[in-house]
Amino acid sequence: MIGTIITASAATLVAVPAAGLFGYRGLKRARLARRLRITTPNGINESGFVRIGGIDQWISIRGDDRANPVLLEVHGGPGSSNLPFTHRTRAWERHFTIVRWDMRGAGKTFANGGAAAQGAMSLDRVYDDAVEVTEHVRARLGVDKVVLVANSFGSVTGLRLARNRPDLYSAYVGTDQNIIGGGRPHPAHAGTLERLRRKGKRKDLEFVEAMGPDATGWDAPQFAKFSQLTAVSDPLTYDTMKTVVIRSLWFSPLHRVLDIPGHIKAMGFSEQIGPSAMGIDEFAEGTEFQVPLFIFQGDSDVITPVAPARRFYEAVTAPHKDFALIEDASHFASFRHPDRFLELLLTKVRPVLGAAATGR
């Protein structure tokens, strides 16, 4: 779904003369690579493939101090790796050890053998992989529990992990939080119709109207098209896709130019699991959590709107919970404003973490 939006947004890059584009890219990547250096005595910077769920999956572990709490991300998309945002979130690594995992069908995991090497693609498989990744991280870093941070489509799996495995996680943080209603109208459908109607996009409006608001009947191509129209019809979301998502991938010191087409292809490949999530009812699956729960949402998110996330939060019972809006942010709020997201992590999440999150 997000992959379709990124593919459309990426076209803006080709408008720049090639010589200037690649020259500037090289200079900026070198500067960002210097920013990413970890030189502290107790720091960690390692990445590579780990055997997870029967296939090799890419895991990156970075932080200035191994004594800091460990934060494991579950990225969205589906298939949209968070690894390109590493240079935007460098400050997070001073306070947390950040684990970024390219799940099956995403990023470097997808590039390692392509579609044929990804094995089974399903929500259940992703859930099982996430548990296995968590166990690997606990053993590798010597911690009992980790902070689970899930964004966008990854928050579907994230909520399930937080409900079912409080033995593994010291807190759950959802951002771009998906709240799926199991057959109730898709939360972004009405807003997308309104924006298309206002812009006079007749053909796109007819397409979305024909889909209907019940996402359980949508197929993968419809999901992809709907996500694209939802994003490009909203100026803030479209700006974020171009200036944050695309630019982060383009200038990432961790990705070569040759890696970019595969990164985008992975998202298209992973769209196949999107429709399977639409029958989930988050309220029916449960609003009782045994771990602290936090939702930090962009105040203008049109892809995963604030209202459903807030309703779910209000229904939640947990040892501790908190909800905050990130101003001037739509989807990808944590990466558009990484400084504000870090402030929320430090002022709201870190104070409730126990010793289990910081080491045995």
Number of C-alpha atoms within 10 A of each C-alpha: 27 24 24 22 22 20 17 13 20 17 11 11 14 9 8 10 9 11 9 10 13 15 10 12 18 14 12 15 19 14 13 19 15 12 14 20 12 18 11 11 9 11 17 20 15 10 14 13 16 15 13 18 19 11 16 20 25 23 21 17 21 25 28 24 18 19 19 19 25 30 28 24 24 26 25 26 22 25 31 27 26 22 21 23 20 23 19 20 19 21 17 22 24 17 21 25 27 26 25 21 27 23 27 31 31 33 28 26 28 27 20 20 11 16 17 9 15 22 13 14 15 15 16 11 13 20 17 15 20 22 16 15 22 20 16 16 21 19 11 10 17 16 20 21 27 27 27 25 22 25 28 25 24 26 26 24 23 25 25 14 19 25 17 13 13 16 12 22 25 28 28 28 26 25 27 28 30 27 28 22 21 18 15 14 15 20 23 17 21 14 17 25 21 13 17 21 14 12 11 11 13 11 10 17 19 13 15 20 14 9 16 15 18 17 23 19 13 18 16 17 16 17 20 21 17 23 21 22 22 23 24 19 20 19 11 17 21 22 15 21 24 19 12 20 21 21 17 21 24 21 25 23 22 17 18 12 13 8 15 15 11 18 24 23 21 27 26 24 19 24 23 19 17 20 17 14 18 21 16 16 15 17 16 9 11 16 16 14 21 18 23 22 24 23 24 24 29 26 18 20 24 24 26 24 22 23 13 16 22 18 12 16 19 13 12 17 16 16 13 15 21 15 17 16 17 20 13 13 21 28 27 23 27 22 20 22 18 18 16 15 21 19 12 18 18 15 10 16 22 18 9 16 18 13 13 16 25 22 18 12
